[in-house]
């Protein structure tokens, strides 16, 4: 086992599943983020464009300009 594995296993007990984040509105970020990553990785869309669109959508959703 290498050092990285040892470090990971040492912190596992303090981790939690990512579901149910406690940040208001984060469920939107999770679901739309997954769609953005799928667009990039599965559909071959331009990462810069997809992530720029994603950031603007998140800002709108969370009430920012």
Biopython code that builds the backbone (N, CA, C, O; Angstrom):
import numpy as np
from Bio.PDB.StructureBuilder import StructureBuilder

atoms = [
    (1, "UNK", "N", (0.850, -1.171, 0.000)),
    (1, "UNK", "CA", (0.000, 0.000, 0.000)),
    (1, "UNK", "C", (0.900, 1.239, 0.000)),
    (1, "UNK", "O", (1.816, 1.355, 0.814)),
    (2, "UNK", "N", (0.621, 2.171, -0.937)),
    (2, "UNK", "CA", (1.454, 3.372, -0.991)),
    (2, "UNK", "C", (0.957, 4.431, -0.002)),
    (2, "UNK", "O", (-0.084, 4.257, 0.632)),
    (3, "UNK", "N", (1.699, 5.513, 0.120)),
    (3, "UNK", "CA", (1.393, 6.563, 1.102)),
    (3, "UNK", "C", (0.033, 7.202, 0.840)),
    (3, "UNK", "O", (-0.701, 7.510, 1.779)),
    (4, "UNK", "N", (-0.302, 7.398, -0.418)),
    (4, "UNK", "CA", (-1.589, 8.009, -0.758)),
    (4, "UNK", "C", (-2.746, 7.138, -0.254)),
    (4, "UNK", "O", (-3.706, 7.653, 0.320)),
    (5, "UNK", "N", (-2.655, 5.848, -0.463)),
    (5, "UNK", "CA", (-3.690, 4.928, 0.034)),
    (5, "UNK", "C", (-3.778, 4.975, 1.552)),
    (5, "UNK", "O", (-4.875, 5.002, 2.110)),
    (6, "UNK", "N", (-2.655, 4.986, 2.209)),
    (6, "UNK", "CA", (-2.638, 5.041, 3.673)),
    (6, "UNK", "C", (-3.302, 6.324, 4.176)),
    (6, "UNK", "O", (-4.089, 6.297, 5.122)),
    (7, "UNK", "N", (-2.978, 7.443, 3.535)),
    (7, "UNK", "CA", (-3.582, 8.719, 3.922)),
    (7, "UNK", "C", (-5.092, 8.695, 3.710)),
    (7, "UNK", "O", (-5.854, 9.158, 4.558)),
    (8, "UNK", "N", (-5.514, 8.154, 2.578)),
    (8, "UNK", "CA", (-6.941, 8.076, 2.281)),
    (8, "UNK", "C", (-7.669, 7.223, 3.318)),
    (8, "UNK", "O", (-8.695, 7.635, 3.858)),
    (9, "UNK", "N", (-7.141, 6.052, 3.588)),
    (9, "UNK", "CA", (-7.783, 5.155, 4.542)),
    (9, "UNK", "C", (-7.827, 5.749, 5.954)),
    (9, "UNK", "O", (-8.742, 5.464, 6.726)),
    (10, "UNK", "N", (-6.845, 6.564, 6.277)),
    (10, "UNK", "CA", (-6.819, 7.202, 7.588)),
    (10, "UNK", "C", (-7.973, 8.191, 7.742)),
    (10, "UNK", "O", (-8.524, 8.317, 8.835)),
    (11, "UNK", "N", (-8.355, 8.902, 6.662)),
    (11, "UNK", "CA", (-9.411, 9.908, 6.781)),
    (11, "UNK", "C", (-10.806, 9.390, 6.445)),
    (11, "UNK", "O", (-11.786, 10.105, 6.655)),
    (12, "UNK", "N", (-10.922, 8.177, 5.935)),
    (12, "UNK", "CA", (-12.230, 7.629, 5.572)),
    (12, "UNK", "C", (-13.256, 7.719, 6.711)),
    (12, "UNK", "O", (-14.396, 8.109, 6.455)),
    (13, "UNK", "N", (-12.907, 7.381, 7.938)),
    (13, "UNK", "CA", (-13.922, 7.438, 8.998)),
    (13, "UNK", "C", (-14.542, 8.825, 9.212)),
    (13, "UNK", "O", (-15.652, 8.925, 9.734)),
    (14, "UNK", "N", (-13.845, 9.887, 8.818)),
    (14, "UNK", "CA", (-14.397, 11.229, 9.024)),
    (14, "UNK", "C", (-15.190, 11.725, 7.816)),
    (14, "UNK", "O", (-15.742, 12.825, 7.856)),
    (15, "UNK", "N", (-15.255, 10.946, 6.759)),
    (15, "UNK", "CA", (-15.970, 11.351, 5.557)),
    (15, "UNK", "C", (-17.455, 11.069, 5.646)),
    (15, "UNK", "O", (-17.916, 10.354, 6.536)),
    (16, "UNK", "N", (-18.199, 11.639, 4.711)),
    (16, "UNK", "CA", (-19.627, 11.360, 4.606)),
    (16, "UNK", "C", (-19.995, 11.349, 3.132)),
    (16, "UNK", "O", (-19.255, 11.862, 2.292)),
    (17, "UNK", "N", (-21.125, 10.771, 2.830)),
    (17, "UNK", "CA", (-21.594, 10.769, 1.457)),
    (17, "UNK", "C", (-21.916, 12.193, 1.036)),
    (17, "UNK", "O", (-22.305, 13.005, 1.876)),
    (18, "UNK", "N", (-21.763, 12.521, -0.254)),
    (18, "UNK", "CA", (-22.024, 13.888, -0.696)),
    (18, "UNK", "C", (-23.500, 14.248, -0.778)),
    (18, "UNK", "O", (-23.834, 15.422, -0.932)),
    (19, "UNK", "N", (-24.388, 13.272, -0.681)),
    (19, "UNK", "CA", (-25.816, 13.554, -0.815)),
    (19, "UNK", "C", (-26.326, 14.367, 0.373)),
    (19, "UNK", "O", (-25.880, 14.190, 1.507)),
    (20, "UNK", "N", (-27.258, 15.250, 0.087)),
    (20, "UNK", "CA", (-27.870, 16.029, 1.145)),
    (20, "UNK", "C", (-26.985, 17.129, 1.666)),
    (20, "UNK", "O", (-26.936, 17.381, 2.870)),
    (21, "UNK", "N", (-26.281, 17.790, 0.759)),
    (21, "UNK", "CA", (-25.421, 18.886, 1.184)),
    (21, "UNK", "C", (-26.230, 19.888, 1.997)),
    (21, "UNK", "O", (-27.432, 20.038, 1.778)),
    (22, "UNK", "N", (-25.595, 20.559, 2.912)),
    (22, "UNK", "CA", (-26.288, 21.467, 3.819)),
    (22, "UNK", "C", (-26.293, 22.910, 3.335)),
    (22, "UNK", "O", (-26.745, 23.805, 4.049)),
    (23, "UNK", "N", (-25.801, 23.133, 2.148)),
    (23, "UNK", "CA", (-25.781, 24.485, 1.598)),
    (23, "UNK", "C", (-27.066, 24.690, 0.808)),
    (23, "UNK", "O", (-27.367, 23.928, -0.111)),
    (24, "UNK", "N", (-27.822, 25.723, 1.169)),
    (24, "UNK", "CA", (-29.087, 25.983, 0.498)),
    (24, "UNK", "C", (-28.865, 26.164, -0.998)),
    (24, "UNK", "O", (-28.001, 26.938, -1.412)),
    (25, "UNK", "N", (-29.630, 25.462, -1.797)),
    (25, "UNK", "CA", (-29.525, 25.551, -3.244)),
    (25, "UNK", "C", (-28.473, 24.649, -3.856)),
    (25, "UNK", "O", (-28.336, 24.607, -5.079)),
    (26, "UNK", "N", (-27.735, 23.934, -3.042)),
    (26, "UNK", "CA", (-26.650, 23.121, -3.593)),
    (26, "UNK", "C", (-27.169, 21.922, -4.382)),
    (26, "UNK", "O", (-26.459, 21.387, -5.235)),
    (27, "UNK", "N", (-28.389, 21.501, -4.107)),
    (27, "UNK", "CA", (-28.951, 20.394, -4.886)),
    (27, "UNK", "C", (-29.004, 20.762, -6.370)),
    (27, "UNK", "O", (-28.793, 19.914, -7.238)),
    (28, "UNK", "N", (-29.287, 22.032, -6.649)),
    (28, "UNK", "CA", (-29.284, 22.514, -8.034)),
    (28, "UNK", "C", (-27.870, 22.406, -8.624)),
    (28, "UNK", "O", (-27.691, 21.941, -9.749)),
    (29, "UNK", "N", (-26.887, 22.838, -7.858)),
    (29, "UNK", "CA", (-25.494, 22.793, -8.321)),
    (29, "UNK", "C", (-25.089, 21.355, -8.615)),
    (29, "UNK", "O", (-24.448, 21.086, -9.632)),
    (30, "UNK", "N", (-25.459, 20.426, -7.732)),
    (30, "UNK", "CA", (-25.117, 19.012, -7.949)),
    (30, "UNK", "C", (-25.748, 18.469, -9.219)),
    (30, "UNK", "O", (-25.064, 17.857, -10.039)),
    (31, "UNK", "N", (-27.048, 18.688, -9.391)),
    (31, "UNK", "CA", (-27.726, 18.102, -10.551)),
    (31, "UNK", "C", (-27.280, 18.755, -11.854)),
    (31, "UNK", "O", (-27.028, 18.061, -12.839)),
    (32, "UNK", "N", (-27.179, 20.078, -11.869)),
    (32, "UNK", "CA", (-26.751, 20.758, -13.092)),
    (32, "UNK", "C", (-25.264, 20.527, -13.374)),
    (32, "UNK", "O", (-24.845, 20.480, -14.531)),
    (33, "UNK", "N", (-24.485, 20.386, -12.328)),
    (33, "UNK", "CA", (-23.071, 20.078, -12.510)),
    (33, "UNK", "C", (-22.884, 18.730, -13.181)),
    (33, "UNK", "O", (-22.014, 18.565, -14.037)),
    (34, "UNK", "N", (-23.701, 17.771, -12.789)),
    (34, "UNK", "CA", (-23.637, 16.448, -13.426)),
    (34, "UNK", "C", (-23.998, 16.545, -14.907)),
    (34, "UNK", "O", (-23.359, 15.916, -15.751)),
    (35, "UNK", "N", (-25.018, 17.331, -15.213)),
    (35, "UNK", "CA", (-25.398, 17.511, -16.622)),
    (35, "UNK", "C", (-24.268, 18.171, -17.410)),
    (35, "UNK", "O", (-23.998, 17.799, -18.552)),
    (36, "UNK", "N", (-23.612, 19.149, -16.793)),
    (36, "UNK", "CA", (-22.506, 19.822, -17.472)),
    (36, "UNK", "C", (-21.367, 18.842, -17.744)),
    (36, "UNK", "O", (-20.815, 18.818, -18.844)),
    (37, "UNK", "N", (-21.022, 18.047, -16.760)),
    (37, "UNK", "CA", (-19.941, 17.080, -16.949)),
    (37, "UNK", "C", (-20.307, 16.039, -18.002)),
    (37, "UNK", "O", (-19.453, 15.626, -18.787)),
    (38, "UNK", "N", (-21.567, 15.612, -18.025)),
    (38, "UNK", "CA", (-22.010, 14.672, -19.056)),
    (38, "UNK", "C", (-21.888, 15.298, -20.439)),
    (38, "UNK", "O", (-21.473, 14.633, -21.388)),
    (39, "UNK", "N", (-22.248, 16.580, -20.558)),
    (39, "UNK", "CA", (-22.145, 17.265, -21.848)),
    (39, "UNK", "C", (-20.701, 17.292, -22.337)),
    (39, "UNK", "O", (-20.434, 17.174, -23.533)),
    (40, "UNK", "N", (-19.789, 17.445, -21.409)),
    (40, "UNK", "CA", (-18.366, 17.491, -21.773)),
    (40, "UNK", "C", (-17.831, 16.089, -22.074)),
    (40, "UNK", "O", (-17.238, 15.849, -23.126)),
    (41, "UNK", "N", (-18.053, 15.173, -21.135)),
    (41, "UNK", "CA", (-17.424, 13.856, -21.243)),
    (41, "UNK", "C", (-18.133, 12.910, -22.201)),
    (41, "UNK", "O", (-17.487, 12.086, -22.849)),
    (42, "UNK", "N", (-19.437, 13.018, -22.297)),
    (42, "UNK", "CA", (-20.177, 12.090, -23.161)),
    (42, "UNK", "C", (-20.511, 12.672, -24.521)),
    (42, "UNK", "O", (-20.560, 11.953, -25.520)),
    (43, "UNK", "N", (-20.740, 13.966, -24.555)),
    (43, "UNK", "CA", (-21.174, 14.594, -25.807)),
    (43, "UNK", "C", (-20.064, 15.355, -26.509)),
    (43, "UNK", "O", (-20.245, 15.830, -27.630)),
    (44, "UNK", "N", (-18.916, 15.473, -25.853)),
    (44, "UNK", "CA", (-17.780, 16.125, -26.485)),
    (44, "UNK", "C", (-17.904, 17.631, -26.644)),
    (44, "UNK", "O", (-17.207, 18.234, -27.459)),
    (45, "UNK", "N", (-18.799, 18.241, -25.860)),
    (45, "UNK", "CA", (-18.947, 19.696, -25.947)),
    (45, "UNK", "C", (-17.735, 20.396, -25.356)),
    (45, "UNK", "O", (-17.012, 19.827, -24.539)),
    (46, "UNK", "N", (-17.521, 21.628, -25.775)),
    (46, "UNK", "CA", (-16.382, 22.424, -25.342)),
    (46, "UNK", "C", (-16.469, 22.713, -23.839)),
    (46, "UNK", "O", (-17.419, 23.357, -23.393)),
    (47, "UNK", "N", (-15.491, 22.245, -23.055)),
    (47, "UNK", "CA", (-15.532, 22.446, -21.601)),
    (47, "UNK", "C", (-15.640, 23.914, -21.193)),
    (47, "UNK", "O", (-16.393, 24.249, -20.278)),
    (48, "UNK", "N", (-14.904, 24.780, -21.855)),
    (48, "UNK", "CA", (-14.930, 26.199, -21.497)),
    (48, "UNK", "C", (-16.337, 26.772, -21.647)),
    (48, "UNK", "O", (-16.812, 27.495, -20.771)),
    (49, "UNK", "N", (-16.999, 26.453, -22.751)),
    (49, "UNK", "CA", (-18.347, 26.970, -22.997)),
    (49, "UNK", "C", (-19.356, 26.368, -22.024)),
    (49, "UNK", "O", (-20.173, 27.084, -21.445)),
    (50, "UNK", "N", (-19.297, 25.052, -21.849)),
    (50, "UNK", "CA", (-20.242, 24.370, -20.960)),
    (50, "UNK", "C", (-20.114, 24.907, -19.536)),
    (50, "UNK", "O", (-21.119, 25.198, -18.887)),
    (51, "UNK", "N", (-18.892, 25.036, -19.056)),
    (51, "UNK", "CA", (-18.700, 25.472, -17.677)),
    (51, "UNK", "C", (-19.012, 26.950, -17.490)),
    (51, "UNK", "O", (-19.448, 27.355, -16.412)),
    (52, "UNK", "N", (-18.797, 27.755, -18.514)),
    (52, "UNK", "CA", (-19.201, 29.167, -18.442)),
    (52, "UNK", "C", (-20.717, 29.272, -18.346)),
    (52, "UNK", "O", (-21.244, 30.033, -17.535)),
    (53, "UNK", "N", (-21.416, 28.502, -19.182)),
    (53, "UNK", "CA", (-22.880, 28.482, -19.132)),
    (53, "UNK", "C", (-23.360, 27.986, -17.771)),
    (53, "UNK", "O", (-24.301, 28.536, -17.198)),
    (54, "UNK", "N", (-22.718, 26.963, -17.269)),
    (54, "UNK", "CA", (-23.078, 26.394, -15.964)),
    (54, "UNK", "C", (-22.906, 27.435, -14.857)),
    (54, "UNK", "O", (-23.784, 27.589, -14.008)),
    (55, "UNK", "N", (-21.791, 28.139, -14.863)),
    (55, "UNK", "CA", (-21.535, 29.153, -13.832)),
    (55, "UNK", "C", (-22.588, 30.257, -13.878)),
    (55, "UNK", "O", (-23.064, 30.702, -12.833)),
    (56, "UNK", "N", (-22.954, 30.699, -15.075)),
    (56, "UNK", "CA", (-23.994, 31.733, -15.185)),
    (56, "UNK", "C", (-25.331, 31.216, -14.682)),
    (56, "UNK", "O", (-26.059, 31.948, -14.012)),
    (57, "UNK", "N", (-25.669, 29.974, -14.990)),
    (57, "UNK", "CA", (-26.934, 29.393, -14.533)),
    (57, "UNK", "C", (-26.962, 29.281, -13.013)),
    (57, "UNK", "O", (-27.983, 29.566, -12.388)),
    (58, "UNK", "N", (-25.857, 28.870, -12.421)),
    (58, "UNK", "CA", (-25.783, 28.765, -10.957)),
    (58, "UNK", "C", (-25.934, 30.144, -10.332)),
    (58, "UNK", "O", (-26.660, 30.305, -9.351)),
    (59, "UNK", "N", (-25.260, 31.129, -10.885)),
    (59, "UNK", "CA", (-25.395, 32.492, -10.363)),
    (59, "UNK", "C", (-26.847, 32.965, -10.418)),
    (59, "UNK", "O", (-27.347, 33.550, -9.458)),
    (60, "UNK", "N", (-27.519, 32.714, -11.536)),
    (60, "UNK", "CA", (-28.934, 33.100, -11.647)),
    (60, "UNK", "C", (-29.781, 32.370, -10.611)),
    (60, "UNK", "O", (-30.616, 32.974, -9.939)),
    (61, "UNK", "N", (-29.555, 31.068, -10.492)),
    (61, "UNK", "CA", (-30.344, 30.256, -9.557)),
    (61, "UNK", "C", (-30.153, 30.705, -8.123)),
    (61, "UNK", "O", (-31.101, 30.705, -7.338)),
    (62, "UNK", "N", (-28.948, 31.084, -7.778)),
    (62, "UNK", "CA", (-28.660, 31.475, -6.402)),
    (62, "UNK", "C", (-28.861, 32.970, -6.174)),
    (62, "UNK", "O", (-28.528, 33.490, -5.109)),
    (63, "UNK", "N", (-29.411, 33.667, -7.183)),
    (63, "UNK", "CA", (-29.768, 35.057, -7.015)),
    (63, "UNK", "C", (-28.650, 36.045, -7.211)),
    (63, "UNK", "O", (-28.704, 37.159, -6.691)),
    (64, "UNK", "N", (-27.645, 35.655, -7.950)),
    (64, "UNK", "CA", (-26.542, 36.568, -8.254)),
    (64, "UNK", "C", (-26.622, 36.950, -9.724)),
    (64, "UNK", "O", (-27.284, 36.268, -10.507)),
    (65, "UNK", "N", (-25.964, 38.021, -10.102)),
    (65, "UNK", "CA", (-25.971, 38.438, -11.495)),
    (65, "UNK", "C", (-24.883, 37.798, -12.220)),
    (65, "UNK", "O", (-24.722, 38.026, -13.419)),
]
sb = StructureBuilder()
sb.init_structure("model")
sb.init_model(0)
sb.init_chain("A")
sb.init_seg("    ")
for serial, (resi, resn, name, xyz) in enumerate(atoms, 1):
    if name == "N":
        sb.init_residue(resn, " ", resi, " ")
    sb.init_atom(name, np.array(xyz, "f"), 0.0, 1.0, " ", f" {name:<3s}", serial, name[0])
structure = sb.get_structure()
